[in-house]
């Protein structure tokens, strides 16, 4: 009988959470400061290679 293989569950991460994590990192590194303006929704979508609805979902979480 073979040894039982154990796998770790895969964590499902939503795209807007990935966007949020990356933006948080830019804040923590000091690249984005209070008062700085974020790029437009379209520019963020292109930068992160996601659709605009993903950026909208992220921005809704901010409010």
C-alpha positions as CSV (number, residue, x, y, z in Angstrom):
1,X,0.0,0.0,0.0
2,X,1.3,3.4,-1.0
3,X,1.7,6.3,1.5
4,X,-1.2,8.6,1.6
5,X,-0.4,11.8,-0.3
6,X,-1.6,15.0,1.4
7,X,-2.4,18.1,-0.7
8,X,-2.9,21.6,0.5
9,X,-6.2,23.2,-0.5
10,X,-5.9,25.8,-3.3
11,X,-6.8,29.3,-2.1
12,X,-9.2,30.9,-4.5
13,X,-8.2,34.5,-5.0
14,X,-10.4,37.0,-6.8
15,X,-8.7,39.2,-9.4
16,X,-9.7,42.4,-7.6
17,X,-8.0,41.1,-4.4
18,X,-4.8,40.7,-6.5
19,X,-5.2,44.3,-7.7
20,X,-5.7,45.4,-4.1
21,X,-2.6,43.6,-2.9
22,X,-0.4,45.1,-5.5
23,X,-1.7,48.6,-4.9
24,X,-1.1,48.1,-1.1
25,X,2.5,47.1,-1.8
26,X,3.0,50.3,-3.8
27,X,1.7,52.3,-0.8
28,X,3.9,50.3,1.7
29,X,7.0,50.9,-0.5
30,X,6.2,54.6,-0.5
31,X,5.6,54.8,-4.3
32,X,2.1,56.0,-3.7
33,X,1.5,58.6,-1.0
34,X,-1.6,60.3,0.4
35,X,-3.0,62.8,-2.1
36,X,-1.5,61.0,-5.1
37,X,-4.0,60.5,-7.9
38,X,-4.5,56.9,-9.1
39,X,-4.4,56.2,-12.8
40,X,-7.8,56.0,-14.7
41,X,-9.9,52.9,-14.6
42,X,-8.8,52.1,-18.2
43,X,-5.1,52.6,-17.4
44,X,-5.3,50.4,-14.3
45,X,-7.1,47.7,-16.3
46,X,-4.4,47.8,-18.9
47,X,-1.6,47.8,-16.4
48,X,-3.0,44.8,-14.5
49,X,-4.1,43.1,-17.7
50,X,-7.7,42.7,-16.3
51,X,-11.1,43.9,-17.4
52,X,-12.5,47.2,-16.2
53,X,-15.2,45.4,-14.2
54,X,-12.4,43.9,-12.1
55,X,-11.1,47.5,-11.4
56,X,-14.6,48.6,-10.6
57,X,-15.0,45.7,-8.1
58,X,-11.7,46.7,-6.4
59,X,-12.7,50.4,-6.2
60,X,-16.1,49.5,-4.7
61,X,-14.2,47.7,-1.9
62,X,-12.4,51.0,-1.1
63,X,-15.6,52.8,-0.3
